[in-house]
Amino acid sequence: MAGKFLDRLLYEDADSALDLAENEQILYVTGRHWIILLSRLIIPLLSICFFGGIAIYRAIGGGFLVSNTGEPTGFDLFNIILVLIEAVLILFWVALWVRGGKDPNPGRVLLAANLAILALIWFRYNGGRIFYIDPGRFFGQAFDSINLLLIGLATVSLFSIFFVVYDWLNDELILTNRRVVYDNDQVFIPRLLEQRVQQQIFIEEVQDVFAATKTYPQHWFQYGTIEVKSARIGGNIVFHGARNPKEMQRRIMAQVNENRRKRGEQDLATLIETKVYNEPPPRTKRSLPANPTRWPWLSWLLPPNPEVQPEKETIIWRKHWLFLLQGIAPPVAMLFVGWMIVILLGSWGLLPGPWLTVFIIAILIAFLAWSAWEIEDFRNDMYILTPTNIIDIEKKPFGPEDRRAASLGAITNVSFETTFISNFLGYGDVVVETAGSGGKFTFLHVPKPRDVVAMINDYYVMFKRVDKERSLNDMLELLRHYHLAQQRHNELMPANGTTIALAEQLPAESKEQPSA
């Protein structure tokens, strides 16, 4: 019953964490094992016991290191145990002193421990107590400042248990019919301040999946590590502490094999129909996002984000509009300070009227020029997605430009990162890792980073399909040339008095006339 409830929670969180593309569906989700939850709860539970226990002990009249409790105890059982501990520590300290090691710190620590235990033995020998309960002596401790602090710390530890459980529930490995996604959600305030990081590998790029249970407890309780290896360098996903890793391994590989089989059959059938029998190829139209509606008078300041060009199937992102405000803040501050200076100079009569006018005009010109510079700098930094490339442009107003581009086929991984604040404000960083010398492309501070990742995924999948079709087309072209060579050398056997000619069925523009 508990397992089904947990699975339902995992699927609900996975559905909210992903923006599924058209015809994409979640096939399987696995999360962290309950043993991982217990290991994370050890510190909060110990904190509750520690702070709460001390608060209760003080509330009933307990004290620490209390002197003058009555007759001296002499060498009672507890003092005898302390003497034995002291003897062992002295032996260790003497051994270190005789050996004369290079590092003096261990000897100093043992010497300090020896002195502390000797002081404790002397303290108890003369009637002192480490713990002593006397409601008459320690009256009124239940709600003093120390106990209120201890109660507060115990309450914080109690609430941290809720956050630990929520964070544990929001880490999952998700399998869809198009990709494998590792969703890592670090929670500060649920649904409000969360830091989310996602890694993913497309099904077409999955090379192998390893499921490891490296210890006996992992084997007995069926949890361990899942590693999904990509066909490209640097694109692996490692998920530790997973529930039933072998089941996730089996499902991923089953989906990989099924995807390869279906794509191979579909691509070959489509290629034969279009290249051999001259059927028009199917046109798959990309689902482009709509340009955000905004007041027309504001378009000069804030272009649509994302800006969609349907005729080119190109999408342009810029930074979140908050960073335009951040850029304009310094000139606004300069305008405010300058205005205050003008007011003070005018009220004190330090400058005549014409000079105040000149000063005001100079401040306004500087404000407008600086603001225009910041606005243009904001508009010129673009992250562009085309059907074949990703492009990162950083351009200074009226100045140099830094343009980086990489083919969609070079992408090895796409992920996004948000902080507690950026998740609340609706922006984040999208990291696109590429093979070769391209390195990482980081789309900084883009709005709705999860939507950006989903769109890059769609373009990548379509690019890979077109690339595969191109490879199959080359293979068919090779077969056509082989068939024409057979015709030139009279190697084809006639069938019912006619020559089998595959080339006759190919489109006219792709034929080549054999030489005489």
N, C-alpha and C positions, 0 to 999 in steps of 0.2 A: 504493500500500500504506500509506504513512504517512498519507495523507489519510483513508482508511477507519478506521485506528486512532484518529486524532484525533476523527473524527466519533463513534465508539463511546464514547470517553471523555466527549465533550460530552453525549451523550444520557444516559449513566449519571449524570453530575453533575446534569443538569437533572431527571432523575427523582427524585434524592435531595433536590433543592432545593425541589421543589413538592409540596404536598399536593393531589393531584388529586381533584376532586369526582367524583360519580357520573356515568358516561358521558363523562368528560373524558379526553382523550388528547393526548399530545405529537405534533405534526405535523412540526415542523422546528426545528432548533437551529443557530445560528451563533455563532461565537466571534471572538476577536481574530485578526487576520492574523499570520503568523509574523514579518513585518517589525516589528510592534509588540513581539514578544518580543525580537528582536535589539536594538532600541533600548533596551529595559529592561535588557539584559544588558551594555551597554557599560560602565557604571560598575563592576559587580562584576568583569568581566574585566580592566579597567584596574587595579583595586585588587589583584587577584591578581598581575598582572605587576609592579606597582610594589613592593608589600611583599615578594613572593617574590623579585623580582630583587635588591632591596637585601639581603635575607637571604643569598642565594647569593653575592653580591658580597663581603659581609663575611666569609662562611664561608671563602672562598678567600684571605683576607688583604687585602681591599680597605679603603682608608681615604678620607676626604674632607678636602679643604683641608689637605693634608700639606705641611709646610715642610721645609727641609733635605733635599731629595732628591738633591742633587748640584750640578753646575755650573749657573749661571744660564742660562736659556734665551734671554734677550733677546727680540727681536721675531720669534718663530716665526710660523707660519701662523695658529695659533689666536689669538695676541695681535694680529696684524694685523686679523683679523676683528673682535675686540673693539674695536680702535681705530676701525674704520669704523662700528661700531654706536654708539660713543661720540660720533663726529662728528655722526651723524644726530640723536641725542638732544639734543645741544647746540643744533643748528639749531632743533629744535622748541621747546626751552626759550627760546631767544632770541626766536623769533617770538611766543611767548605773552607774554614779558616786555615786548616792544615794543607789542603790542596792548593790554596792560593790561586784561585781562578782569575782570569782577566777581567771578568765582569763583577764589580763589587755589589751590584744591586741585590742579587739573591741573598747575600750575607746580611745586608742592611735590613731587608724585609724580615728575615728570621730573627735578627736581633730585636727589632721593634716588636715582633710578635711575642718574643720571650719576655720583654719588659712589660707588655700589656698583661700577659697572663700572670706574671709575678704580682703586679699591682692588684689584679682581680683576686688572687689568693689572699693577699694581705687584707684587702677590703672585706672579704667574707670571713676571714679568720677573726676579725675584730667586731663581728656582729652585723656587718652590712649585708644587704640583699640586692641581687640583680633585679628580681621581680618581687614586689611586695604589695599586698592588697590591704588597705586600711581606709574604709569609707570615712572614718572620722578625720583622718589627717588629710586625705585628698578629696574633700567635699567640693562639689560644684564643678567637676571636670567634664560632666556629660555634654555640656553645650558651651564650653569655653572656645577660644579662638583656635587652639590646636586641634580639638576634636571636630570643630566645624570644617577645618581644612582636611582632616582625615576623611570625614564623611563625604566631602566634595570629591576627593581623589577616588574614593571607592565608587561614587556615583559615576564619575567619568569612565572608570574601568568597566562598570556595568554597561554603560551605553556603547563603549567600544566593542563589546561582544556583538551587539546588533550590527555595527558597521563591518566587523570581521566576517560575519555570516553573510551579509549582503554582498560584500566584495568577493567572497568565495563563490557565491552563486553566479556572479557576473563574469567569471573567467570560463571560457568554453572554446572548444574546437568544433567548427561547424563545417559540415559537408553539404554542398549543393550539387546540382547536376552540371555546374559550370566551374566551380572553384572550391578550394579548401581554405577556410578563414580561421585564423586565431584571433579571438576578440579578448583583449585584456583591458578590463575596466577597473581602475583604481578609484574608490569611492571616498569622498569626504562628507558630502551631504547627498543622500540618495535623490536622484532625479533632478538635482539642482547643480551641485558642484562635483563633477566627475571628470577624471582624466582617462580618456579612452585611446588605446593604441591598437591598431589592427594590422595584421600581416596576412597575406594571402598568396596562394599559388593556383594558377589556372589548371584545370584538369588536363589540358593538352600538354602542360609542362611538367606534370608529375612523373618522376622517373622511378622512384621506389619509395616504399613506406616501411619503416622499422618500428616494431613494438617490442620493448624490452622490460622485463621484470627482473631486476638485478639482485634482489635480496630475497631471502625466504619470506619475510612479512609481505613483500610486494607480490610474491607468487601465491601465498596463501589467501590474501585478501583481494587479489586480482586488480592491482593498480600498478602503474609504471609510467614509462616515458614513450611518447609517440614522436617520431621524427619523419617528417615528410620531405623528401629530397626532390629538388627541382632539377630539370635538365640543364639549367643554367647556373653559373657560379654565383654563390651568395644569396640564393633564394630559398634556403631551407627554413622549415618551421619546426621548432622543438617545443613540445608541450609536456611538461613534467607533472607527475601526480595524477595522471588521467585515469578515470574509471574504465575498466575493461578495455585496455588498449588494443588487444587482439581483435575485438569486434570492430573497432574503428578502422584498424588496418585492413580487415577483410572487406569492409564496405567501400573504402576508398579505392582499393585495387579493383574491386568489382565494377565501380563506376568508371574507372580509367579504361578498363578493357571494353566495357560496353560503349563508351564514348568513341573509342578508336574503331570499333566494329561499325557502328552506325555512321560515323563520319566518313569512313572509307567507302562503304557501300553507297551512301548518298552522293559523295563527290564523284565517284566513278560513273554512277548512273547519270548525273547531271552533265558531266563532261562528254559522255558519249552522245547524249541527246543534242547538246549544243554544237559540238565540233564535227560529229559524223553525220547526223541527220539534220543539221542546220536549224534546229529549234532555237527560238529566242531565249537567251539565258534569263533565269529568274532574277528579278531586281529586288534586292533586300534593302529597304530604306531604313536608315538609322532613325531612332526615336530621339529627336533633339529636344532639349528643354526650351521652354518658351522664354522670350526676353521679358524680364521683370517689368511690370507696368510702373511707370514713374511719371511725375509731372513733366511735361515737355520743357517748361522753362528751366528745369533743373538739370537737363541732359548735358549742358556744357560743363557742369561741375561734377556730376556723378553719372558716368555712362552706365548702361545696364551691366549688371554683374551677376551671372555671366552674360557676355555679349555674344549672341548667336548669329552666324551668317549661314542661313539655310542653303543658299545656292552653292557655297563651297563646302558645306558640312563641317564648318570650322566653329570652334567654341573658344572664346577669349575670357579668361578670368583676370581680375585685378584684386588687390588687397581689399580687405573689409573697409567700409567707409569710416570706421572709427580711426583708422590710421591716417586718413585725410584730415580728420579733426586734430589728430596728434601733430601733424605737420603744420597746420594753420595756427596752432596754439601759440608758438613763439611770436609770430608777427602780431597776433591779437594782443599778447602781453606787452609787446613794444608799443603798440598804439595806445593802450591804456596808460602805461607809464608816461609816454610822451604827452598825452592829454592832461594828465595830472600835473606834469611840469609846467605846461602852458598855463593852466589855471593858477598855479602858485605864483609863477612869474608875473602874470597879469594882476593878481590880487595884491602882490607886494610892490608893484610898480617898478620892477627891475628892468623891464624891457618896454620900449615904446610900442604903440599899436602896429606900425608897419612891420617891425621885426617879429612880433608875435604872429602876424599873418604869414610871413615867410616861413617861420618855424612850423606853423600848422600845415602849410602846403608841403613842406619837406617831409613831415611825418606821414602825411597821407600818401605821398608818392612812394616812400619807402615801404609802407604797409601794403599798398597795392602791388608793388613789384615783388616783394617777398612772398605774398600770398599767391600771386600768379605763378611764381617759380615753384612753390610747393604743390599747387594744383597740377601743373604740367608734369612735374616729377611723379606724382601719383598716377596720372593717366598713362605715362609712358612705360611704366613697369607692368609687363603683361606676361601671362602664362597661356600659351596657345596650344590647342589640340586640333590637329588636322587628321584626315583619314590615313595618313602615312607617317606623321611625325609628331613629336612634342617639342615645343620651342619655349625657351625661357629668355625673355628680353628685359634687360635693365638699361635704361637710357636716361641720361641727364638732359635737362631742358636745353635745347639748342647746342648740344655737345656730344660727347662720345657715347657709343652704344656697345653694350656687351650682349651678344646674341649666342646662345647655345642651342643646339638642335640634336635630336637623336631619333632614329627610326623606331617605330612602335615594336618592330621585331626584336629590338635590343633590350626591351624591358624585361627585367628579371623579377621584380617585385614592386607592388604598389601598396602603400600603407599611409595611414594618417595618424596624427598625434594632436591631442588637445590637452590643455591644462585645466585646472579647476575653474579659472576665470574665463578662459577662452571658450570652454564648453558652455558656460552660462551665457556668454555674449554671442555665441553662434559663429565662431570662426576657429581655424586651426591650420596646421601645416600638413601638406600632402607631400610625401617622400616617394619619388619614383626612382628606383634603382635600375641601372642599365649595365649591360656587359661591356667589356672593352674599356677604352679610355674615357668614355663618356662620364662614368661615375654616377653620382646622385644628382637628381634634379629635385630641388625643394621648392614647392609652391608655398611661400610664406603667407600666413595670415589670410588665407582665402575663406570666403563665407561658405558655410555648409560643406566642410571637407569630405563628409561621407558621400554626398552627392557627386563631388568631383572624382572620388575614387571609383564610384559606380560607372560614371561616364567613361573614364579611361579604360575600365574593364571592357565595356561594350566595344569601344574602338579597337582595343587590342584583339579581342576574339574575332572581330570581323576582319582585321588585318591578317591574322593567322589563317583564316579560311581562304582569303584571296591568295595568300602566298602558297598555300597548299594546292589550290586550283592551278596556279601558275606552274608548279612542279609537275602536276599531272598532265597539264597541257604540253609541257616539254617532252614528257614521256610519250604522249600520243604523237607528237610531231616526229619523234625518233622512229616510232613504228611506221608512220606514213612514209618516211624516207626509206626505211627498210623494204616496205612493200613496193615502192617505185623501183628500187634496185633489183628486186626479184623480177619485176616486169621486164626491165632492160636485159636481164640475163636469161629470160625465158624459163624461170624456175617455177612458175605457177602452173598447176595442172588445170586443164580446162574442165568445166563442169557443164554437161549437156550442151557441148559445142560452144560455150562462151567462156571467156576468161574472167576469173574472179578478180575484181579490181576494187579494192577498198578506197583507192584514191578518187574514184569516180563519185563516191558518196560524200567526199569531203567538200567543204565550201570552196567555191571557185577561186576566191582571193587567196586561199592557202595552198593551192596546187602549184607544183613546179613541173614544167615540161621536161621530160627526159631528153638528154642529148642524143643526136642521131648516131 
